[in-house]
Every structure is written in C-alpha cells, then in structure tokens.
C-alpha cells in the first residue's frame, strides 16, 4: 500500500471581471478496492455553492457555482489517498482466446455496448490501415495483443506535451506520428473498439518517482481501460507502456475525452484574454505548500 498526497491546481485569469455559470469538477477519485480517499478538500475562489453527485458512470462530480464577479477562478483540490497495487495477473482468458473476434457474454454486452461502438470518424481509413498492420497471428491471446499494442503506441509515436486543447482524432494522431497522453489514450480506445473490444477513456493522475522517466507527470494524465472476461476493466497506459500500474491514479472514466475535462463550465460577460494554468503535484504523503 502506498499513501500519496495530490494537489491539483487550476487557475483561470481574465482581463476583466466576469460572472460564472455552474462548473463541473472531476477531481476526486471514487473509493474502491484499489483506492481509498483518506482526506479531500477543495479551496475555491471566488467562493460559491457546491454539491456532490455520482454521474451515470459512477464518477464523483462536484457541481460548483461561484458567486459574484471576479477576474480569477481558482480551484485547488488536495487529496490524500491510499493506493493498493494490483499487478496484472496473466490468467488464461479462455473467452475470448484470440484477438478477433472477441466474444462477451450477453449480460456483459448489454452493459458494455456504449464502449464497443466507435465514436470518431476515419475519413481516409488512416486509422484502419494502421490498425490492420498491428493485428498479428489469430492465435495470439487477447491479453498479449493488448500489451503489445500498448507498447507499440509507446514506441512508434513521438510524445509531444500539449497542456490544453481537445484530444486529436485518432486518424490525425496516426498521420502526425505524435501526440500527448490524451491523444495516445484516445487512439488506443478507438482502435480497439474497431476490433470489437469494450474500451473507455480514463483521466486521472500519474505518480512519477524521481528519475523514472515517465511522461505526462505534472498535469492530469489519460490512459485506456479495456474490458476482458475473467479480468474485468484493465488499465493500459500507452504513453508510458504501463499495464495495471499502481502509479496510475484514476479519477474518472468516460466514453469520450470531451466528457473527461477536470473543470468545465461557462462565464457571463466579456472577460477579454483568458489565461489558464494547471499544475498537478503527486508525492508520497508529506506536508505540501499552502494553497495559493
């Protein structure tokens, strides 16, 4: 078991005062057999009304409506969690035995259906052509294929940090040969859906010990989960070629990257130029600097 302190700070700065509509915050993990939330607090400026709910996927959501006018919106989430490592157990997955076709039980398929259907377009079959090159021997066990695909994305594509903006379409990532963590996660999700796998987009945090060389630390991170019979939802991080790693700290699971924004909302008025800064600090439990 590892105990970690996490600080996730988001700061919007405006040239002129604005008013705020309701905001949706995805910054708190849900307690599970893998994660226990020991302590959690939000420091919000300007202050406002908050209420908590679970969305349709079971994510813990804070609905926050700031009061009054302000030239800044500051959201600082402080967490202390206990992470219980669950290394991948290489069970023989008998159903499915091979990469394609993958067969889910009727009961599972009824729940998994939204995560099997691809969402993105592939206008010139760029993604499909790339994916066909990745499919190997039809006797390759599904788990081994997934591990190999996870590693292939890590090795084949150039990591290029991009702090803001939507995830690229998977075909665009293939064509560019580069991307950031959310691009690689979305590429893996949509590629696997085209093979009939149930896959979903995960956002959260990455614990990167000193000198580990992991990519994506210092900000929110993204990876992929795939459902396999007998193994359930299994984590694959193509940015770092991690599988079921204790260094991955999930906060939310969604069908698409657009639904996974840690902070989403709207403002009223012309705030002029908007500056956004985000910082995430994950470290073994100790005192963190006071929130700004």
C-alpha positions in Angstrom: 0.0 0.0 0.0 1.3 3.5 -0.9 -0.1 6.7 0.6 0.1 9.7 -1.7 -0.6 13.4 -1.4 -2.1 15.0 -4.6 -2.5 18.7 -5.3 -4.3 19.7 -8.5 -4.5 23.4 -9.1 -6.4 25.1 -11.9 -6.3 28.9 -12.3 -8.3 31.0 -14.9 -7.3 34.6 -15.2 -9.3 37.2 -17.1 -8.6 40.8 -18.2 -11.9 42.0 -17.0 -14.3 40.8 -14.2 -16.8 38.1 -15.3 -19.7 36.2 -13.7 -19.8 32.4 -13.6 -22.3 29.7 -14.6 -22.2 26.3 -12.9 -19.0 24.4 -13.3 -18.5 20.6 -13.3 -15.4 19.4 -11.4 -13.9 15.9 -11.9 -11.1 16.0 -9.4 -11.9 13.3 -6.8 -11.4 9.5 -7.2 -14.1 7.2 -6.0 -13.3 4.8 -3.2 -12.7 1.2 -4.4 -10.7 -1.9 -3.6 -7.8 -0.2 -5.3 -8.0 3.4 -3.9 -9.1 4.8 -0.6 -9.6 8.5 -0.2 -8.2 9.4 3.3 -8.7 13.1 3.1 -10.1 15.5 0.5 -10.6 19.3 0.4 -11.4 22.0 -2.2 -10.1 25.6 -2.0 -12.3 27.7 -4.2 -12.1 31.4 -5.2 -14.4 33.1 -5.6 -16.4 31.1 -3.1 -19.7 29.6 -4.2 -22.3 26.8 -3.7 -21.2 23.2 -4.1 -23.0 19.9 -4.2 -21.7 16.4 -5.0 -23.2 13.6 -7.1 -22.4 10.4 -8.9 -22.9 10.6 -12.7 -24.2 7.8 -14.9 -20.7 6.1 -15.0 -20.3 6.4 -11.2 -17.8 9.3 -11.3 -17.7 11.6 -8.3 -18.7 15.0 -9.6 -18.7 18.4 -7.8 -21.2 20.9 -9.1 -19.7 24.4 -8.2 -21.4 27.7 -8.9 -19.1 30.7 -8.0 -20.8 33.7 -6.6 -20.3 37.3 -7.7 -17.8 38.8 -10.2 -14.1 38.1 -10.3 -11.1 38.3 -12.6 -9.9 34.9 -11.5 -11.3 31.5 -10.9 -9.1 29.3 -8.7 -9.8 25.6 -8.0 -7.3 23.7 -5.8 -8.0 20.1 -4.9 -6.0 18.5 -2.1 -6.2 14.7 -1.7 -4.5 12.1 0.5 -5.1 8.7 -0.9 -4.0 5.1 -0.2 -3.3 3.2 -3.4 -3.3 -0.6 -3.2 -1.3 -2.1 -6.0 -3.0 -4.8 -8.1 -0.3 -6.1 -10.5 -1.6 -7.8 -13.7 -2.4 -11.4 -13.2 -1.7 -13.2 -16.5 -4.7 -15.5 -16.3 -5.5 -17.6 -19.3 -8.5 -15.8 -20.8 -10.5 -18.6 -22.4 -13.3 -16.4 -23.8 -12.1 -14.8 -26.0 -9.0 -16.9 -26.8 -7.8 -14.8 -29.7 -7.7 -11.1 -30.8 -10.6 -11.3 -33.2 -13.5 -11.9 -32.8 -13.8 -11.0 -29.1 -16.9 -12.5 -27.5 -18.6 -11.1 -24.5 -21.5 -12.7 -22.7 -25.0 -11.4 -23.3 -25.1 -9.9 -19.8 -21.8 -8.1 -20.2 -22.6 -6.9 -23.7 -25.8 -5.2 -22.5 -23.7 -3.1 -20.2 -20.6 -2.7 -22.4 -22.4 -1.7 -25.6 -21.7 2.1 -25.4 -18.0 1.3 -25.1 -17.8 -1.0 -28.0 -19.2 1.3 -30.7 -16.5 3.7 -32.2 -17.2 7.4 -31.8 -14.6 9.1 -34.1 -14.6 9.2 -37.9 -11.8 7.8 -40.1 -12.4 9.6 -43.4 -9.4 8.2 -45.3 -9.1 4.9 -43.5 -5.8 6.1 -42.0 -6.6 4.5 -38.6 -8.0 1.3 -40.1 -4.9 0.8 -42.3 -2.6 1.3 -39.3 -4.7 -1.0 -37.1 -4.6 -3.8 -39.7 -0.8 -3.7 -39.5 -0.9 -4.2 -35.8 -3.1 -7.3 -35.8 -0.9 -10.4 -35.7 -1.4 -14.2 -35.5 -5.1 -15.0 -35.0 -3.9 -17.4 -32.2 -2.4 -14.6 -30.2 -4.2 -14.4 -26.8 -6.2 -11.2 -26.4 -4.2 -10.0 -23.3 -0.9 -10.5 -25.1 -2.2 -8.5 -28.1 -3.3 -5.6 -25.8 0.1 -5.5 -24.1 1.8 -5.5 -27.5 -0.5 -2.7 -28.9 0.1 -0.6 -25.7 3.9 -1.0 -26.2 3.6 -0.3 -30.0 1.9 3.1 -29.5 4.6 4.0 -26.9 7.4 3.0 -29.2 6.0 4.2 -32.5 4.7 7.7 -31.7 6.6 10.7 -30.5 5.4 12.2 -27.3 4.7 16.0 -27.5 3.3 17.7 -24.5 0.3 19.9 -25.1 -1.2 21.3 -22.0 -4.5 22.4 -23.4 -7.0 21.6 -26.2 -9.1 18.7 -27.2 -7.8 15.2 -27.9 -6.8 14.8 -31.6 -8.9 12.5 -33.8 -7.1 9.1 -33.8 -6.6 9.2 -37.5 -4.8 12.5 -37.1 -2.5 11.1 -34.4 -1.6 8.3 -36.8 -0.9 10.6 -39.6 1.1 13.1 -37.5 3.0 10.3 -35.7 3.0 12.3 -32.5 0.7 13.4 -29.7 0.2 13.8 -26.0 -1.2 11.3 -23.4 -4.9 12.0 -24.2 -4.2 11.5 -27.9 -2.5 8.2 -27.3 -5.2 7.0 -24.9 -8.0 8.0 -27.4 -6.1 6.3 -30.3 -6.0 3.0 -28.3 -9.6 3.3 -27.2 -10.9 3.9 -30.7 -8.6 1.3 -32.4 -9.8 -1.4 -30.0 -13.4 -0.5 -30.5 -13.0 -1.2 -34.2 -11.9 -4.7 -33.2 -15.0 -5.2 -31.0 -13.3 -4.6 -27.6 -15.1 -2.6 -25.0 -12.7 0.3 -24.2 -13.1 3.5 -22.3 -11.1 6.8 -21.7 -9.7 7.3 -18.3 -8.4 10.6 -16.8 -6.5 11.0 -13.5 -3.0 11.4 -12.1 0.4 9.9 -12.6 2.8 9.3 -9.8 6.2 9.7 -11.3 9.0 9.0 -8.9 12.3 10.9 -9.4 14.3 9.8 -12.4 11.5 7.4 -13.5 11.4 9.0 -17.0 7.6 8.7 -17.2 5.8 11.1 -19.5 2.7 13.1 -18.5 3.5 14.0 -14.9 2.9 17.5 -13.6 -0.6 17.7 -15.2 -3.7 15.5 -15.5 -2.9 12.2 -17.2 -5.0 10.0 -19.5 -5.0 6.3 -20.4 -7.2 3.5 -21.6 -9.2 0.7 -19.9 -10.3 -2.4 -21.7 -12.8 -5.0 -20.5 -11.7 -8.6 -20.7 -13.7 -11.7 -19.5 -12.3 -13.0 -16.2 -10.1 -9.9 -15.8 -12.7 -7.1 -15.9 -11.6 -3.5 -16.7 -7.8 -3.5 -17.2 -5.6 -0.4 -17.4 -3.3 0.3 -20.3 -1.2 3.5 -20.5 0.3 3.7 -24.0 2.1 6.9 -23.1 4.4 5.1 -20.7 3.7 1.4 -21.8 2.3 0.7 -18.3 -0.3 -2.0 -17.6 -2.2 -2.2 -14.3 0.3 0.1 -12.6 0.0 1.5 -9.1 1.4 4.7 -10.5 -1.9 5.3 -12.3 -4.5 7.1 -10.1 -7.9 7.1 -11.9 -10.3 9.9 -11.2 -13.0 9.4 -13.9 -13.9 7.1 -16.7 -15.8 8.3 -19.8 -16.9 7.3 -23.3 -15.0 10.2 -24.9 -12.2 12.6 -23.9 -14.7 15.6 -24.2 -16.6 14.2 -21.2 -13.4 13.8 -19.1 -12.5 17.5 -18.6 -11.4 18.0 -14.9 -13.1 21.5 -15.0 -15.8 22.5 -17.3 -18.3 25.4 -17.3 -19.0 28.8 -18.7 -18.7 32.5 -17.9 -21.0 35.5 -18.4 -19.5 38.7 -19.9 -16.5 39.6 -22.0 -13.5 38.7 -19.9 -11.1 39.5 -22.7 -7.9 37.5 -22.9 -8.1 34.3 -20.7 -5.1 32.7 -19.3 -5.2 29.1 -18.0 -2.6 27.4 -15.8 -2.8 23.9 -14.4 -0.4 22.1 -12.1 -0.5 18.7 -10.5 1.8 17.5 -7.8 1.8 13.9 -6.7 4.2 12.8 -4.0 4.5 10.4 -1.0 2.5 11.8 1.9 4.1 14.8 3.5 3.3 18.5 4.0 2.5 20.3 0.8 2.9 24.1 0.4 -0.2 26.1 1.4 -2.8 26.6 -1.4 -2.4 29.8 -3.3 
